[in-house]
Structures are given as structure tokens and as C-alpha cells.
Amino acid sequence: MNQITLKEEVTCSGIGLHSGRQVTMKLKPAKINTGITFVRVDLDGCPTIQASANNVTSTVRATTLSQNGAKVFTIEHIMSALHVHKIDNCIVELDAEEPPVMNGNSIDFFQLIKSAGVKEQASPRHEINIDKIYRVDDVTENGRRFIIALPYDGLRVSFTSVNPHPLVGIQYEDFEIEADTYEREIAPARTIAYEKEIDALKSMGLGLGGTLENVIVYNDERWLNKLIYTDELVRHKILDVIGDLRLAGIVNAHIIAAASGHALNTQLAKMIATDFKD
């Protein structure tokens, strides 16, 4: 199959989840072999940042990319939507350091790309079809976390979320990642926060744009807002995996993960990208 880009430019605006800053994001068609490229139009010279696993510089509560003296963070939601639409080439223009949080998920981005339509380009796509097993582990006093990629015809994610809080507990989902399934079962799932952590996050300069409209929040007794799915947490974790994995390229694999987060996700993406670099 040939590469594809957007048929037309589309725009959305809002505030950043962590920065709390107002931002406008434009998704633009791009030439062949551009990949997904972020452009900081608010900075002198409009520096570009390639959406590549090698450019990951932080995974604290979000995935951050840095290149050419500039950075963008919380890119996993837009990357997830682009991955499922199999967009090879796209310019993502931002006038701040973080995409808009919208509803704390990827449904708005997914539907925005859908409304733009796609255009086939005169160059073959470079999909990644892995031919071996990749695994990243993290063992701490709190237990073992891991993420594995197995050869697979398509993209499938099986995720086990482990949370000691009795209100959340262990959640498991397994999805064949196709556009219709993603739009219905994954893209609406919002990011999550524990009420007791919010003040600490804000003191670190994180979560400044979080509200009950874009984050599902729980405390020791209850959820503070209505859930879309009873297992919304694990569905959002799958959303994040798909976005982080796109930093390796358009990947076909069966991803099996337990309690994985951005750090392990992006390490896996880097391992795959290293083996499949041009």
C-alpha cells in the first residue's frame, strides 16, 4: 500500500492537560516520507520535532519529545489517532508546547482526522512487520510491569491494568485495533487521576489544565464523575500504548502489557525502531 496523508488541513483549539495553556493545533497534509512532524510555530524559526522514539526525553505522566531546541509533550493522544488512521505523513502545528487536551481522550482527534479525509501518495508505505519477540520489563518493590510485542498480522493490544485501589483494581481488555472498534471502544476513554495526587501534580507544574470534563477522578470512596466504561482506565492505557508505539512507525504486532506506562511503551518503540531504521 502507498503512503497516505490528510486530504485537507483541520484545526482544533483548547487548553493543554498539564500546561493549562491555550493552544491551537493544525493538522496539515505533508509530503512523502515526512512522517509525523510537530512544528512549534510560537518559537523563533518554527523548530520541527520528529515524532520518533529516539526523540523521547521524558515520560513523567506523558510522553515528551525534544529536538532542535524545542519540545512537545502529551503527544500520545494525537499520535494514537494518527496511528489507527494509518497516517504516514502529517504536519502537526502547535502554538504552544502541548496539544489541546479536549476531553482527555483521542475521540476528537480521531474524528477530526476522519473529517479531513486521506489522500494516497505516490510512494510505498513502510509498515513495520516485526519478526521476533520484543520485551521490556520493570521490576520494583511494587511488583513487575512489562510490555511485549509479538509478530502479528495487524495490530492487537491485550492489556492488564493493576491498581491497588479497591475502586479500580485489576482491569483487562483485549482489542483488535481497527478504526471502527477504536472509535467505539477506545478513543472515548479518558485519562485518570487519584484525587489525593492532584495537589502534588500541580506543584510539579502538571495537570494544570485538568478538570472533571477531561479527567476521570477517584478518591477513597467514589468516582467524582460518571464513567463512560466501567473499565475506562485500561481502555485509556490501550489508547496510550497505540500512541507511544507510533513513535516506531506504523507497527503491526500483538502487544501484551501488564501495568505498562509511557516509559516502558516508549522503550519498546525505541527497540523496534532501532531494528527497522532505514
Buried (B, 14 or more C-beta within 10 A) or exposed (E): EEBBBBEEEBEBEBBBBBBBBEBBBBBBBBEBEBBBBBBBEBBEEEBBBBBBBBBBEBBBBBBBBBBBEBBBBBBBBBBBBBBBBBBBBBBBBBBBBBBBBBBBBBBBBBBBBBEBEBEEBEEEBEEBEBEEEBEBEBEEEEEEBBBBBBEBEEBBBBBBBBBEEEEBEEBEBEBEBEEEEBBEBBBBBBBBBBBEEBEEBBEEEBBBBBBEEBBBBBEEEEBEBEBBBEBBBBBBBBBBBBBBBBBBBBBBBBBBBBBBBBBBBBBBBBBBBEEBEE
